[in-house]
Amino acid sequence: CMRLFKQSVLTLAIVSASGLALVGCGDDKKPEAGNAPAAPAAGSAPAAAKPEANNEQAQIKARNAYSQAYNSMIDDNRSVAAYYKSYRGLGIGGKKGNGVGFYGEPSDIERKIKPIKESRGAGSGDAQLDKAADAVVASGEKLIAVWTPLDPYFRSKGFLEDKWAKAEENHAAFSAAFEGMISDIDKLGVELDRVQDQKRQERLAKYKAEGDMLMFNTLTAMDLAKKLVNGIDKTDNLKNKAEIAKVDDTAKELEAVLVELNKSIADEKAKTGKDPHYNFKSISDKLSTLIGGWRTLKNMPMQSTYRNVIGYYNDAIGYMNKGFDR
């Protein structure tokens, strides 16, 4: 019997509708050699950036920092949930384990919330998203405060000396701190999805109006991939035939869009005389593999097969977040 646990699904970096391509989280790309901007003429002062432009860029940077932090906090075996799972493996409050499984340290939590703290001053331009980011920082700092004095105790396996007395005494507070942060991380993910979807729709309209079908088809494909992955979670471990049929339909839609995306890649090459950035083809290939992963999952309903599907989607997200340098 297969039991599908919801896996870590990464989020895209978020850019403004005016951006030509997605940028990596916190990514400051330098001009390529030979493409550096020309120096200003002697005696001329550089044009001052418009205040509203500076503000928008700061907000984009904040949104991308939130995405970076969120991705770090849900990243598989180094996620906050994984740390908590390893802590629960000790069996405190019940049948005791062997004390081997607990890993992670307070500084890991500090590193995960650091991008939010460093960029929070400007704000993201969205009050709900900022509120969710603030909540993650607050719950993260609460977890750090509980964990820090206990860290030497768990590292030295002091519970084997005091018969778990200190572990039992602090178990409720430690568990509550972990669960509070995990809950706030989930809420941040919801807000990032909401803002991300809004920005994506703005970009789609812009790309279509400009005739940039390469970016239009890429974003459309990513939308459908996200719909496919979310749809799998609604199938009740592949028991709900109606929801399975919906995922099948999404997979077929995605296949059709990938045909258009590959055509756009070929059209771009014909127009410019060179291949577009390799991330376009990487995304197309990875999403084709995602479709195959879904079809494999239906025939081999195992947790490992499901993890593969999520991994293919997260790989595509990674390519998107690296950008295209067009």
N, C-alpha and C positions, 0 to 999 in steps of 0.2 A: 504494500500500500504506500503510495507516494504522498508525502506531505510537503507542500511547497511553502517555504518561509519567504517572506518578502525580502529581497536582496537589496544591496546598496546600489541605487540608481543615481549616477552623478547628474549634476546640473550644468547647463551651459553658462559660459560667461555672458553677461548681458551688455549689449551696446546700444547706442542710440539709433534711431531710424536713419539718421544721416550718415552713419558709418557704412563703409562699403563692404566690410567683412567683419566677422566675429574676431575678437582678439583674445589671446590667452589671459587667464586670470593673472592680474598684476603684471602683464607682459609689456615691457617697454622695448620695442624692437628698434634696433639701430638701422640706419640706411645701409643697403648693400654697397659694397665697393663699386665706385663708378656711378652710383646713383645718389650721392650725397647732395643735399640742397646747396645751391650756389650761395657763396658768401655775399653779404650786402655790399653794395658799392662803397668805396672809401668816402668817409664823411657822412654817410647816410645812417640814420638810426633805424633799428628794426621796428617794424610796425607793432604797436601795442596790441595785445590780444584783447578782444572784447570781454568785459566782465562776465556777461552771460555765457560766453563760450568757455571761459575758465571754470565757471560754476558747473556747467554741464559736464565738462571733462572730469571734474572732481567727483561728481555724482556717479558717473560711469565707473570711475576707479573704485568708489566705495561699493557699488553693486558687484563688481567683479571680485573685490576682496571678500565680500560676503559669500560669493559662490566658491571661492578658493577655500575659505574656512569650512563651509558646509561639506564640500567634497572630502576634505581632510577628516572631518568628524565622522563620516560614514564609510570611510575607505576600508572595507573588508576587515582583515585581521588587526588593523590598527585603528579601528573605529572605537568610539566611546562605548557602543553596545558590546563590542568584542571584549573590551577591558572588563565590563560589568559581567559578562558571561563567564569569563575566566575567574573573576572574584566569586561568583556564585558556585563555581566548581569546588570551592573549598568546603562547601557544605555547612557553613556557619548557620546556626539556628536549627540544624537538623542533623542528619547523619554526616559525620565529618569525612572529608576526602583525604587525600594524601598530602595536600599542601603544595603540590607541584605546579598547578595550573595558573595561578594568579600572576599576571604580568601587566606591564605598563607602570607609569609613574606620574606624579603630579605635574612635572615639567612638560609631559606630553600634552596635557590639557591646556597648559599655558601657551604652548606653541600653536595649538589648534585655534584658540580664540584671538591670538595676536593680530592676524590680518584685520579682524573686525575692529579691534581697539585702535589700531594705527590709522584706520580710514574713517572712523565714525564721526570725526569732527565735521566734515562737510555734509554728511548725510547722503542718502541715496536718492533723494527727491521723492521718496514714497514713505509716508509716515508709518503705515502698517509694517512695511519691511524693516524700517529702522527699529520699530518697537520689538519685532521678533528677534532682530540681531542683538539688541540690548539685553533681552531676556536670556539669550544663550550665553552672553558674557557674564551676566549676573549668576546664572546657575553654574557656569563653569568655575567661577571664582569661589562659589560656595563649595563645590566638589573639591577644589584645590585645598581650601581651608580645612575640610574634614580629613582629606587624604594625607596631607603633608606630615602631621605629627604621627600618623600611623605607618608611613612609608618604611622607616627603619625597622619597625616591628615585623611587618610582613616580609621584608627582605631577609631578615635574620631568622625568619620562622620562629619568632618568639612565642607563637601560639603552641608550639610543641613543648615549650618550657612551662608556660602558665596554664596549660590545659585549656587553652582557648578563652580564658577569662576576659582578656582585653578585647579580643575579637568579638566576643558575644556582647560585651558592654557597648561597643561602638557600631554594632551591626545595623541597627535600625537607622541611625543617622547616615551611615555610609551608603546603605541601599537607597535611602530617600534622596540623597544627593545625586547618585548615579541616575536614578529614575527621573528626577527633575530635569537634569540636563538632557537626557535622551528625549524626553517629551518636548522640551524647548527646541531641540535640533529638528524634530519632526515638524514643528510649527514653522520654523525658519524655512524648511524645504517647501512647505505649502506656499508661503509668501513668495519665495524665489520663483516657483513655478508660475504663480499668478503674474508677476511682473515680467518674467521671461516670455510668457505667452503673449502678453500685451505688446512688448517690444518686437516680438517676432512678427506679429500681424502687421505692425507698422512697417517693418522692413520688407515683408512680402509685397505689400501694396506699392512700396517705392520701387522695388526691383522689377515688378511687373510693368509699372508705368514707364520705366526707363528701358524696358526690353532686355534687362539683364537676366536671361533665362537660366544661365549657369547658377547664379546665386538663388534665383527663385526656385528652381527644381531641387537644389541642395537643401534649402530650408523646408520645402514641402516634404521631401523624403524624410527629413529628421522628425517632422511633425507626425508623420505616419508611423515611423519607428517607435516613437514615444507612445502613440496610441496602441500599437501592437503589444508593447511590453506591459502597459497598464491593463490592457485587455486580458492578458494571461492571468493576472492576479484576480480577475473576476470569474474565472472558470471553475472556481471551487475545486482545485486539484484535478482539473480536467474531467469533472463530473457533470458540469452544466453544458449540455450540447448546444443550447442557443448561444451562449457566450463563446463557445469554441467556434461556432459558425461565424460569429462577428470577427473574431481574430483572423479566421481564414480569409474573410472578405478584405480585411485591412492588409493582410499579406499580399493579396492579389493587387490591391490598389498600389501598394508600395512597389511591387514588381513593375507595374506600368510606369510609375514615376521614375524608377531607376532607368528604364529604357530611355525616357526623355532626358534624364540627367546625363547618361552616356552620350546621347546625341548632342547635347549642349557642350560637352567636353570636346567632342569631335569638331563641332562648329567653331568653337573658340580657337582650336588649333588651326583650322582652315583660315580663319580670319586674321590671326596674328602670326602664323607661321611657326609657332612653338607650342609645346604642351602647356596647358594651364597648370597651376600649382598642383603638385602630386597629391595633396590632401583631398582634392575633389575625387580623384580616382580611388583613393584609399577609403573614403567614406562610402562611395558606391559599392566597392567590393565588400566592405565590412557589413553593409546593410543587406547585401545579397546573402552573405553568410548568416546573418541574423534570421532571414526568412527560412533558410535551410535548417537553422537551429530549432526554430519553432516546429517545423515539420518533423524533425527528429524527435523532439520532445513528445509529440503526439504518439509516436511509435515506441519510444523508450522513456516512459514517464518516471524519470528519476531526478533526484535533487541535483546531481552533478550535471545532468543535461540542462536543467533549468538555469543553473549557474552559468553555463556556457552562453545561453541566450542573453542573460543580463550582461555578461562580459563583452559580448559582441556589441551590444548597444553602448556600453560605457566606453569601449574603444572608439566608436564613432563620435561620441561626445568629446573624447580627448582630441581627435583630429580637428573637430570644429573649434575647440578652444585654442588650439595652436594657431588658427588663422590661415590666411592664404597668401599674404604678401603680394597682392595683385597690383 
